[in-house]
């Protein structure tokens, strides 16, 4: 299969290359399945080759929210709620949370050459990307805080300090 990320290049050769969001929408025409949430800890196992979301969504059993089991990528949009100027505020918030103490190897990813997160924060994004979920659960307070575009750095710092204090007690 031809690399779908390459297929999505603008027709105008002088146009800027398309950046991809690795936490994208599942219902856009260019949407791809980035990976499957199949690890014991809920992290993403990345696909070797991109698969158009439109080819996969019909295979998800009725009653299962696709974002619970799949991670999607789509074009980075300037109108995104997470956009802060030319940067992605989501990866900035994700990067503010301390990384796991045993950072795994950087996963193989077909999006990396065009990934907005990679372009913005480099390998830091890749170490955190497998843990990102596009479906937030009600009991995941930190996940919801990070996902909320209105969350400030001060709010994240306060939550992290509180969690560290609670863990030490």
C-alpha positions as CSV (number, residue, x, y, z in Angstrom):
1,X,0.0,0.0,0.0
2,X,1.2,3.5,-0.8
3,X,2.0,5.5,2.3
4,X,-1.2,7.4,3.0
5,X,0.7,10.2,4.7
6,X,2.5,10.8,1.4
7,X,-0.7,10.6,-0.6
8,X,-2.1,13.5,1.4
9,X,0.5,16.0,0.2
10,X,-1.0,19.1,-1.3
11,X,-1.3,19.1,-5.1
12,X,0.5,22.4,-5.3
13,X,4.2,21.7,-5.0
14,X,4.9,25.1,-3.6
15,X,2.3,24.7,-0.8
16,X,3.6,23.9,2.7
17,X,3.7,20.2,3.5
18,X,0.7,18.9,5.5
19,X,1.4,18.3,9.2
20,X,-0.4,15.4,10.9
21,X,-1.9,15.2,14.3
22,X,-1.3,11.9,16.0
23,X,-4.4,12.5,18.2
24,X,-6.6,13.3,15.3
25,X,-10.3,12.9,14.3
26,X,-11.5,9.6,13.1
27,X,-14.1,10.9,10.7
28,X,-12.2,13.2,8.4
29,X,-11.6,12.1,4.8
30,X,-7.8,11.8,5.3
31,X,-8.0,10.1,8.7
32,X,-5.7,7.1,9.3
33,X,-5.6,4.5,12.0
34,X,-2.3,5.1,13.8
35,X,-2.5,2.1,16.1
36,X,-4.4,-0.2,18.3
37,X,-4.8,0.2,22.1
38,X,-3.9,-3.3,22.8
39,X,-1.1,-3.2,25.4
40,X,-1.8,-4.4,29.0
41,X,-1.4,-0.8,30.2
42,X,-3.6,0.6,27.5
43,X,-0.8,2.0,25.4
44,X,-0.9,2.1,21.6
45,X,0.7,-0.6,19.5
46,X,1.5,1.2,16.2
47,X,0.6,-0.3,12.9
48,X,3.4,-1.1,10.4
49,X,1.5,0.6,7.6
50,X,-1.2,3.3,7.7
51,X,-4.8,2.2,7.2
52,X,-7.5,4.6,6.1
53,X,-9.9,5.0,9.0
54,X,-12.8,4.6,6.6
55,X,-11.7,1.0,5.9
56,X,-11.6,0.1,9.6
57,X,-14.5,2.0,11.3
58,X,-17.1,-0.4,9.8
59,X,-15.3,-3.4,11.4
60,X,-15.6,-2.1,14.9
61,X,-18.4,-4.0,16.6
62,X,-21.6,-2.0,17.4
63,X,-21.6,-0.6,20.9
64,X,-17.8,-0.1,21.1
65,X,-16.5,3.4,20.8
66,X,-13.8,3.2,18.2
67,X,-11.6,5.7,20.1
68,X,-11.5,3.2,23.0
69,X,-9.6,0.7,20.9
70,X,-8.0,2.7,18.1
71,X,-5.8,5.8,17.8
72,X,-6.4,8.0,14.8
73,X,-4.3,10.6,12.9
74,X,-5.6,13.4,10.7
75,X,-4.3,16.6,9.3
76,X,-3.3,19.3,11.8
77,X,-5.8,22.1,11.4
78,X,-5.3,25.7,12.2
79,X,-8.9,25.8,13.6
80,X,-8.2,23.1,16.2
81,X,-9.2,24.0,19.8
82,X,-5.7,22.9,20.9
83,X,-3.9,25.3,18.5
84,X,-1.9,28.0,20.2
85,X,-0.5,30.2,17.4
86,X,1.4,27.8,15.2
87,X,2.0,25.3,18.0
88,X,0.0,22.4,19.3
89,X,-1.0,23.2,22.9
90,X,-1.9,19.5,23.5
91,X,1.6,18.3,23.1
92,X,2.8,21.2,25.3
93,X,0.4,20.0,28.0
94,X,1.3,16.4,27.5
95,X,5.0,17.3,27.8
96,X,4.4,19.1,31.0
97,X,3.5,15.9,32.8
98,X,6.5,14.0,34.0
99,X,7.5,11.1,31.7
100,X,7.4,7.6,33.1
101,X,10.7,6.8,34.9
102,X,11.6,4.1,32.4
103,X,11.1,5.7,29.0
104,X,10.7,3.0,26.4
105,X,12.4,3.0,23.1
106,X,10.9,5.4,20.6
107,X,8.2,3.5,18.7
108,X,8.3,3.0,15.0
109,X,5.8,5.4,13.5
110,X,4.9,6.1,9.9
111,X,3.7,9.7,10.8
112,X,7.0,11.0,12.2
113,X,8.3,12.8,9.1
114,X,5.0,14.8,9.0
115,X,4.0,14.7,12.7
116,X,3.2,18.0,14.3
117,X,4.2,16.8,17.7
118,X,7.6,15.5,16.4
119,X,8.2,18.8,14.6
120,X,7.4,20.7,17.8
121,X,9.0,18.7,20.6
122,X,11.1,15.9,18.9
123,X,11.7,12.7,20.7
124,X,9.9,13.8,23.9
125,X,6.6,13.5,22.0
126,X,7.5,10.1,20.7
127,X,8.1,8.8,24.2
128,X,4.7,10.0,25.4
129,X,2.6,9.4,22.3
130,X,1.8,5.7,23.0
131,X,0.1,6.6,26.3
132,X,-2.2,9.2,24.7
133,X,-5.9,8.4,24.4
134,X,-8.4,10.3,22.4
135,X,-11.3,9.0,24.5
136,X,-11.1,10.4,28.0
137,X,-12.7,8.5,30.9
138,X,-14.5,10.3,33.7
139,X,-12.2,9.0,36.4
140,X,-9.0,10.0,34.6
141,X,-8.6,13.5,36.1
142,X,-5.1,14.1,34.9
143,X,-5.9,12.9,31.4
144,X,-9.0,15.2,31.2
145,X,-6.9,18.1,32.5
146,X,-4.3,17.6,29.9
147,X,-6.9,17.2,27.1
148,X,-8.7,20.4,28.0
149,X,-7.4,23.3,25.8
150,X,-8.4,25.7,28.6
151,X,-5.9,24.1,31.1
152,X,-3.1,26.3,32.1
153,X,0.5,25.3,32.9
154,X,-0.2,26.5,36.5
155,X,-3.1,24.1,36.8
156,X,-1.0,21.2,35.5
157,X,1.9,22.1,37.9
158,X,-0.5,22.3,40.8
159,X,-2.1,19.0,40.0
160,X,1.3,17.3,39.6
161,X,2.6,18.8,42.9
162,X,-0.6,17.6,44.7
163,X,-0.2,14.1,43.2
164,X,3.5,14.0,44.2
165,X,2.6,15.2,47.7
166,X,-0.2,12.5,48.0
167,X,2.2,9.8,46.8
168,X,4.8,10.7,49.4
169,X,2.3,10.7,52.3
